[in-house]
């Protein structure tokens, strides 16, 4: 995964509550086992009509909004546990999802795939959407190290929580295996020390 420290970006707004993983990536696209190509089908049934024509009203088809941060309504990523939802979002180019609540499994899948879920208060989220109506070019800055999110149009700032282990992995660009490999020397030293203690106790 790419290292994540700080990002400043314009915003793609999705002010819809209770967006589930089947809406993020419909079940019929789950046959592939690699992460490639899932971004093409992100929100497929909202982005395209039955004739496969883009739905002009949907935000991903609106050239007004671009960026690597998607700001969604409350309870984003609910429903089934499919990891493909995180693959689709990262495949499309998103690096951060902001909401006031996430489905737990979706949240963990996102962190495992380099997508940062940022939980903000209902009021902070409301103010982002309000600011976007007045100016679509506003930006957010997310500082993972400081665990802060800033609305750059007015300076509003909030602290967000994140699991310490997942934070460390994202800062260094590690998945779980990379993390273990980064601690190989410590693991080898512990095994060696344990073996010495075992042999001493049985001598």
FENGIDA-V944313 format. One record per helix or strand of 2 or more residues. SS is the DSSP state (hx for helix, st for strand). FROM is the first residue (numbers start at 1). TO is the last residue. If there is no record, write none. Layout:
# FENGIDA-V944313
ss=SS from=FROM to=TO
ss=SS from=FROM to=TO
This chain:
# FENGIDA-V944313
ss=st from=6 to=14
ss=hx from=21 to=24
ss=hx from=27 to=29
ss=hx from=38 to=41
ss=hx from=44 to=47
ss=hx from=59 to=61
ss=st from=69 to=72
ss=hx from=84 to=92
ss=st from=96 to=99
ss=hx from=104 to=112
ss=st from=116 to=119
ss=hx from=122 to=134
ss=st from=139 to=143
ss=st from=148 to=151
ss=st from=156 to=159
ss=hx from=164 to=172
ss=hx from=176 to=182
ss=hx from=184 to=201
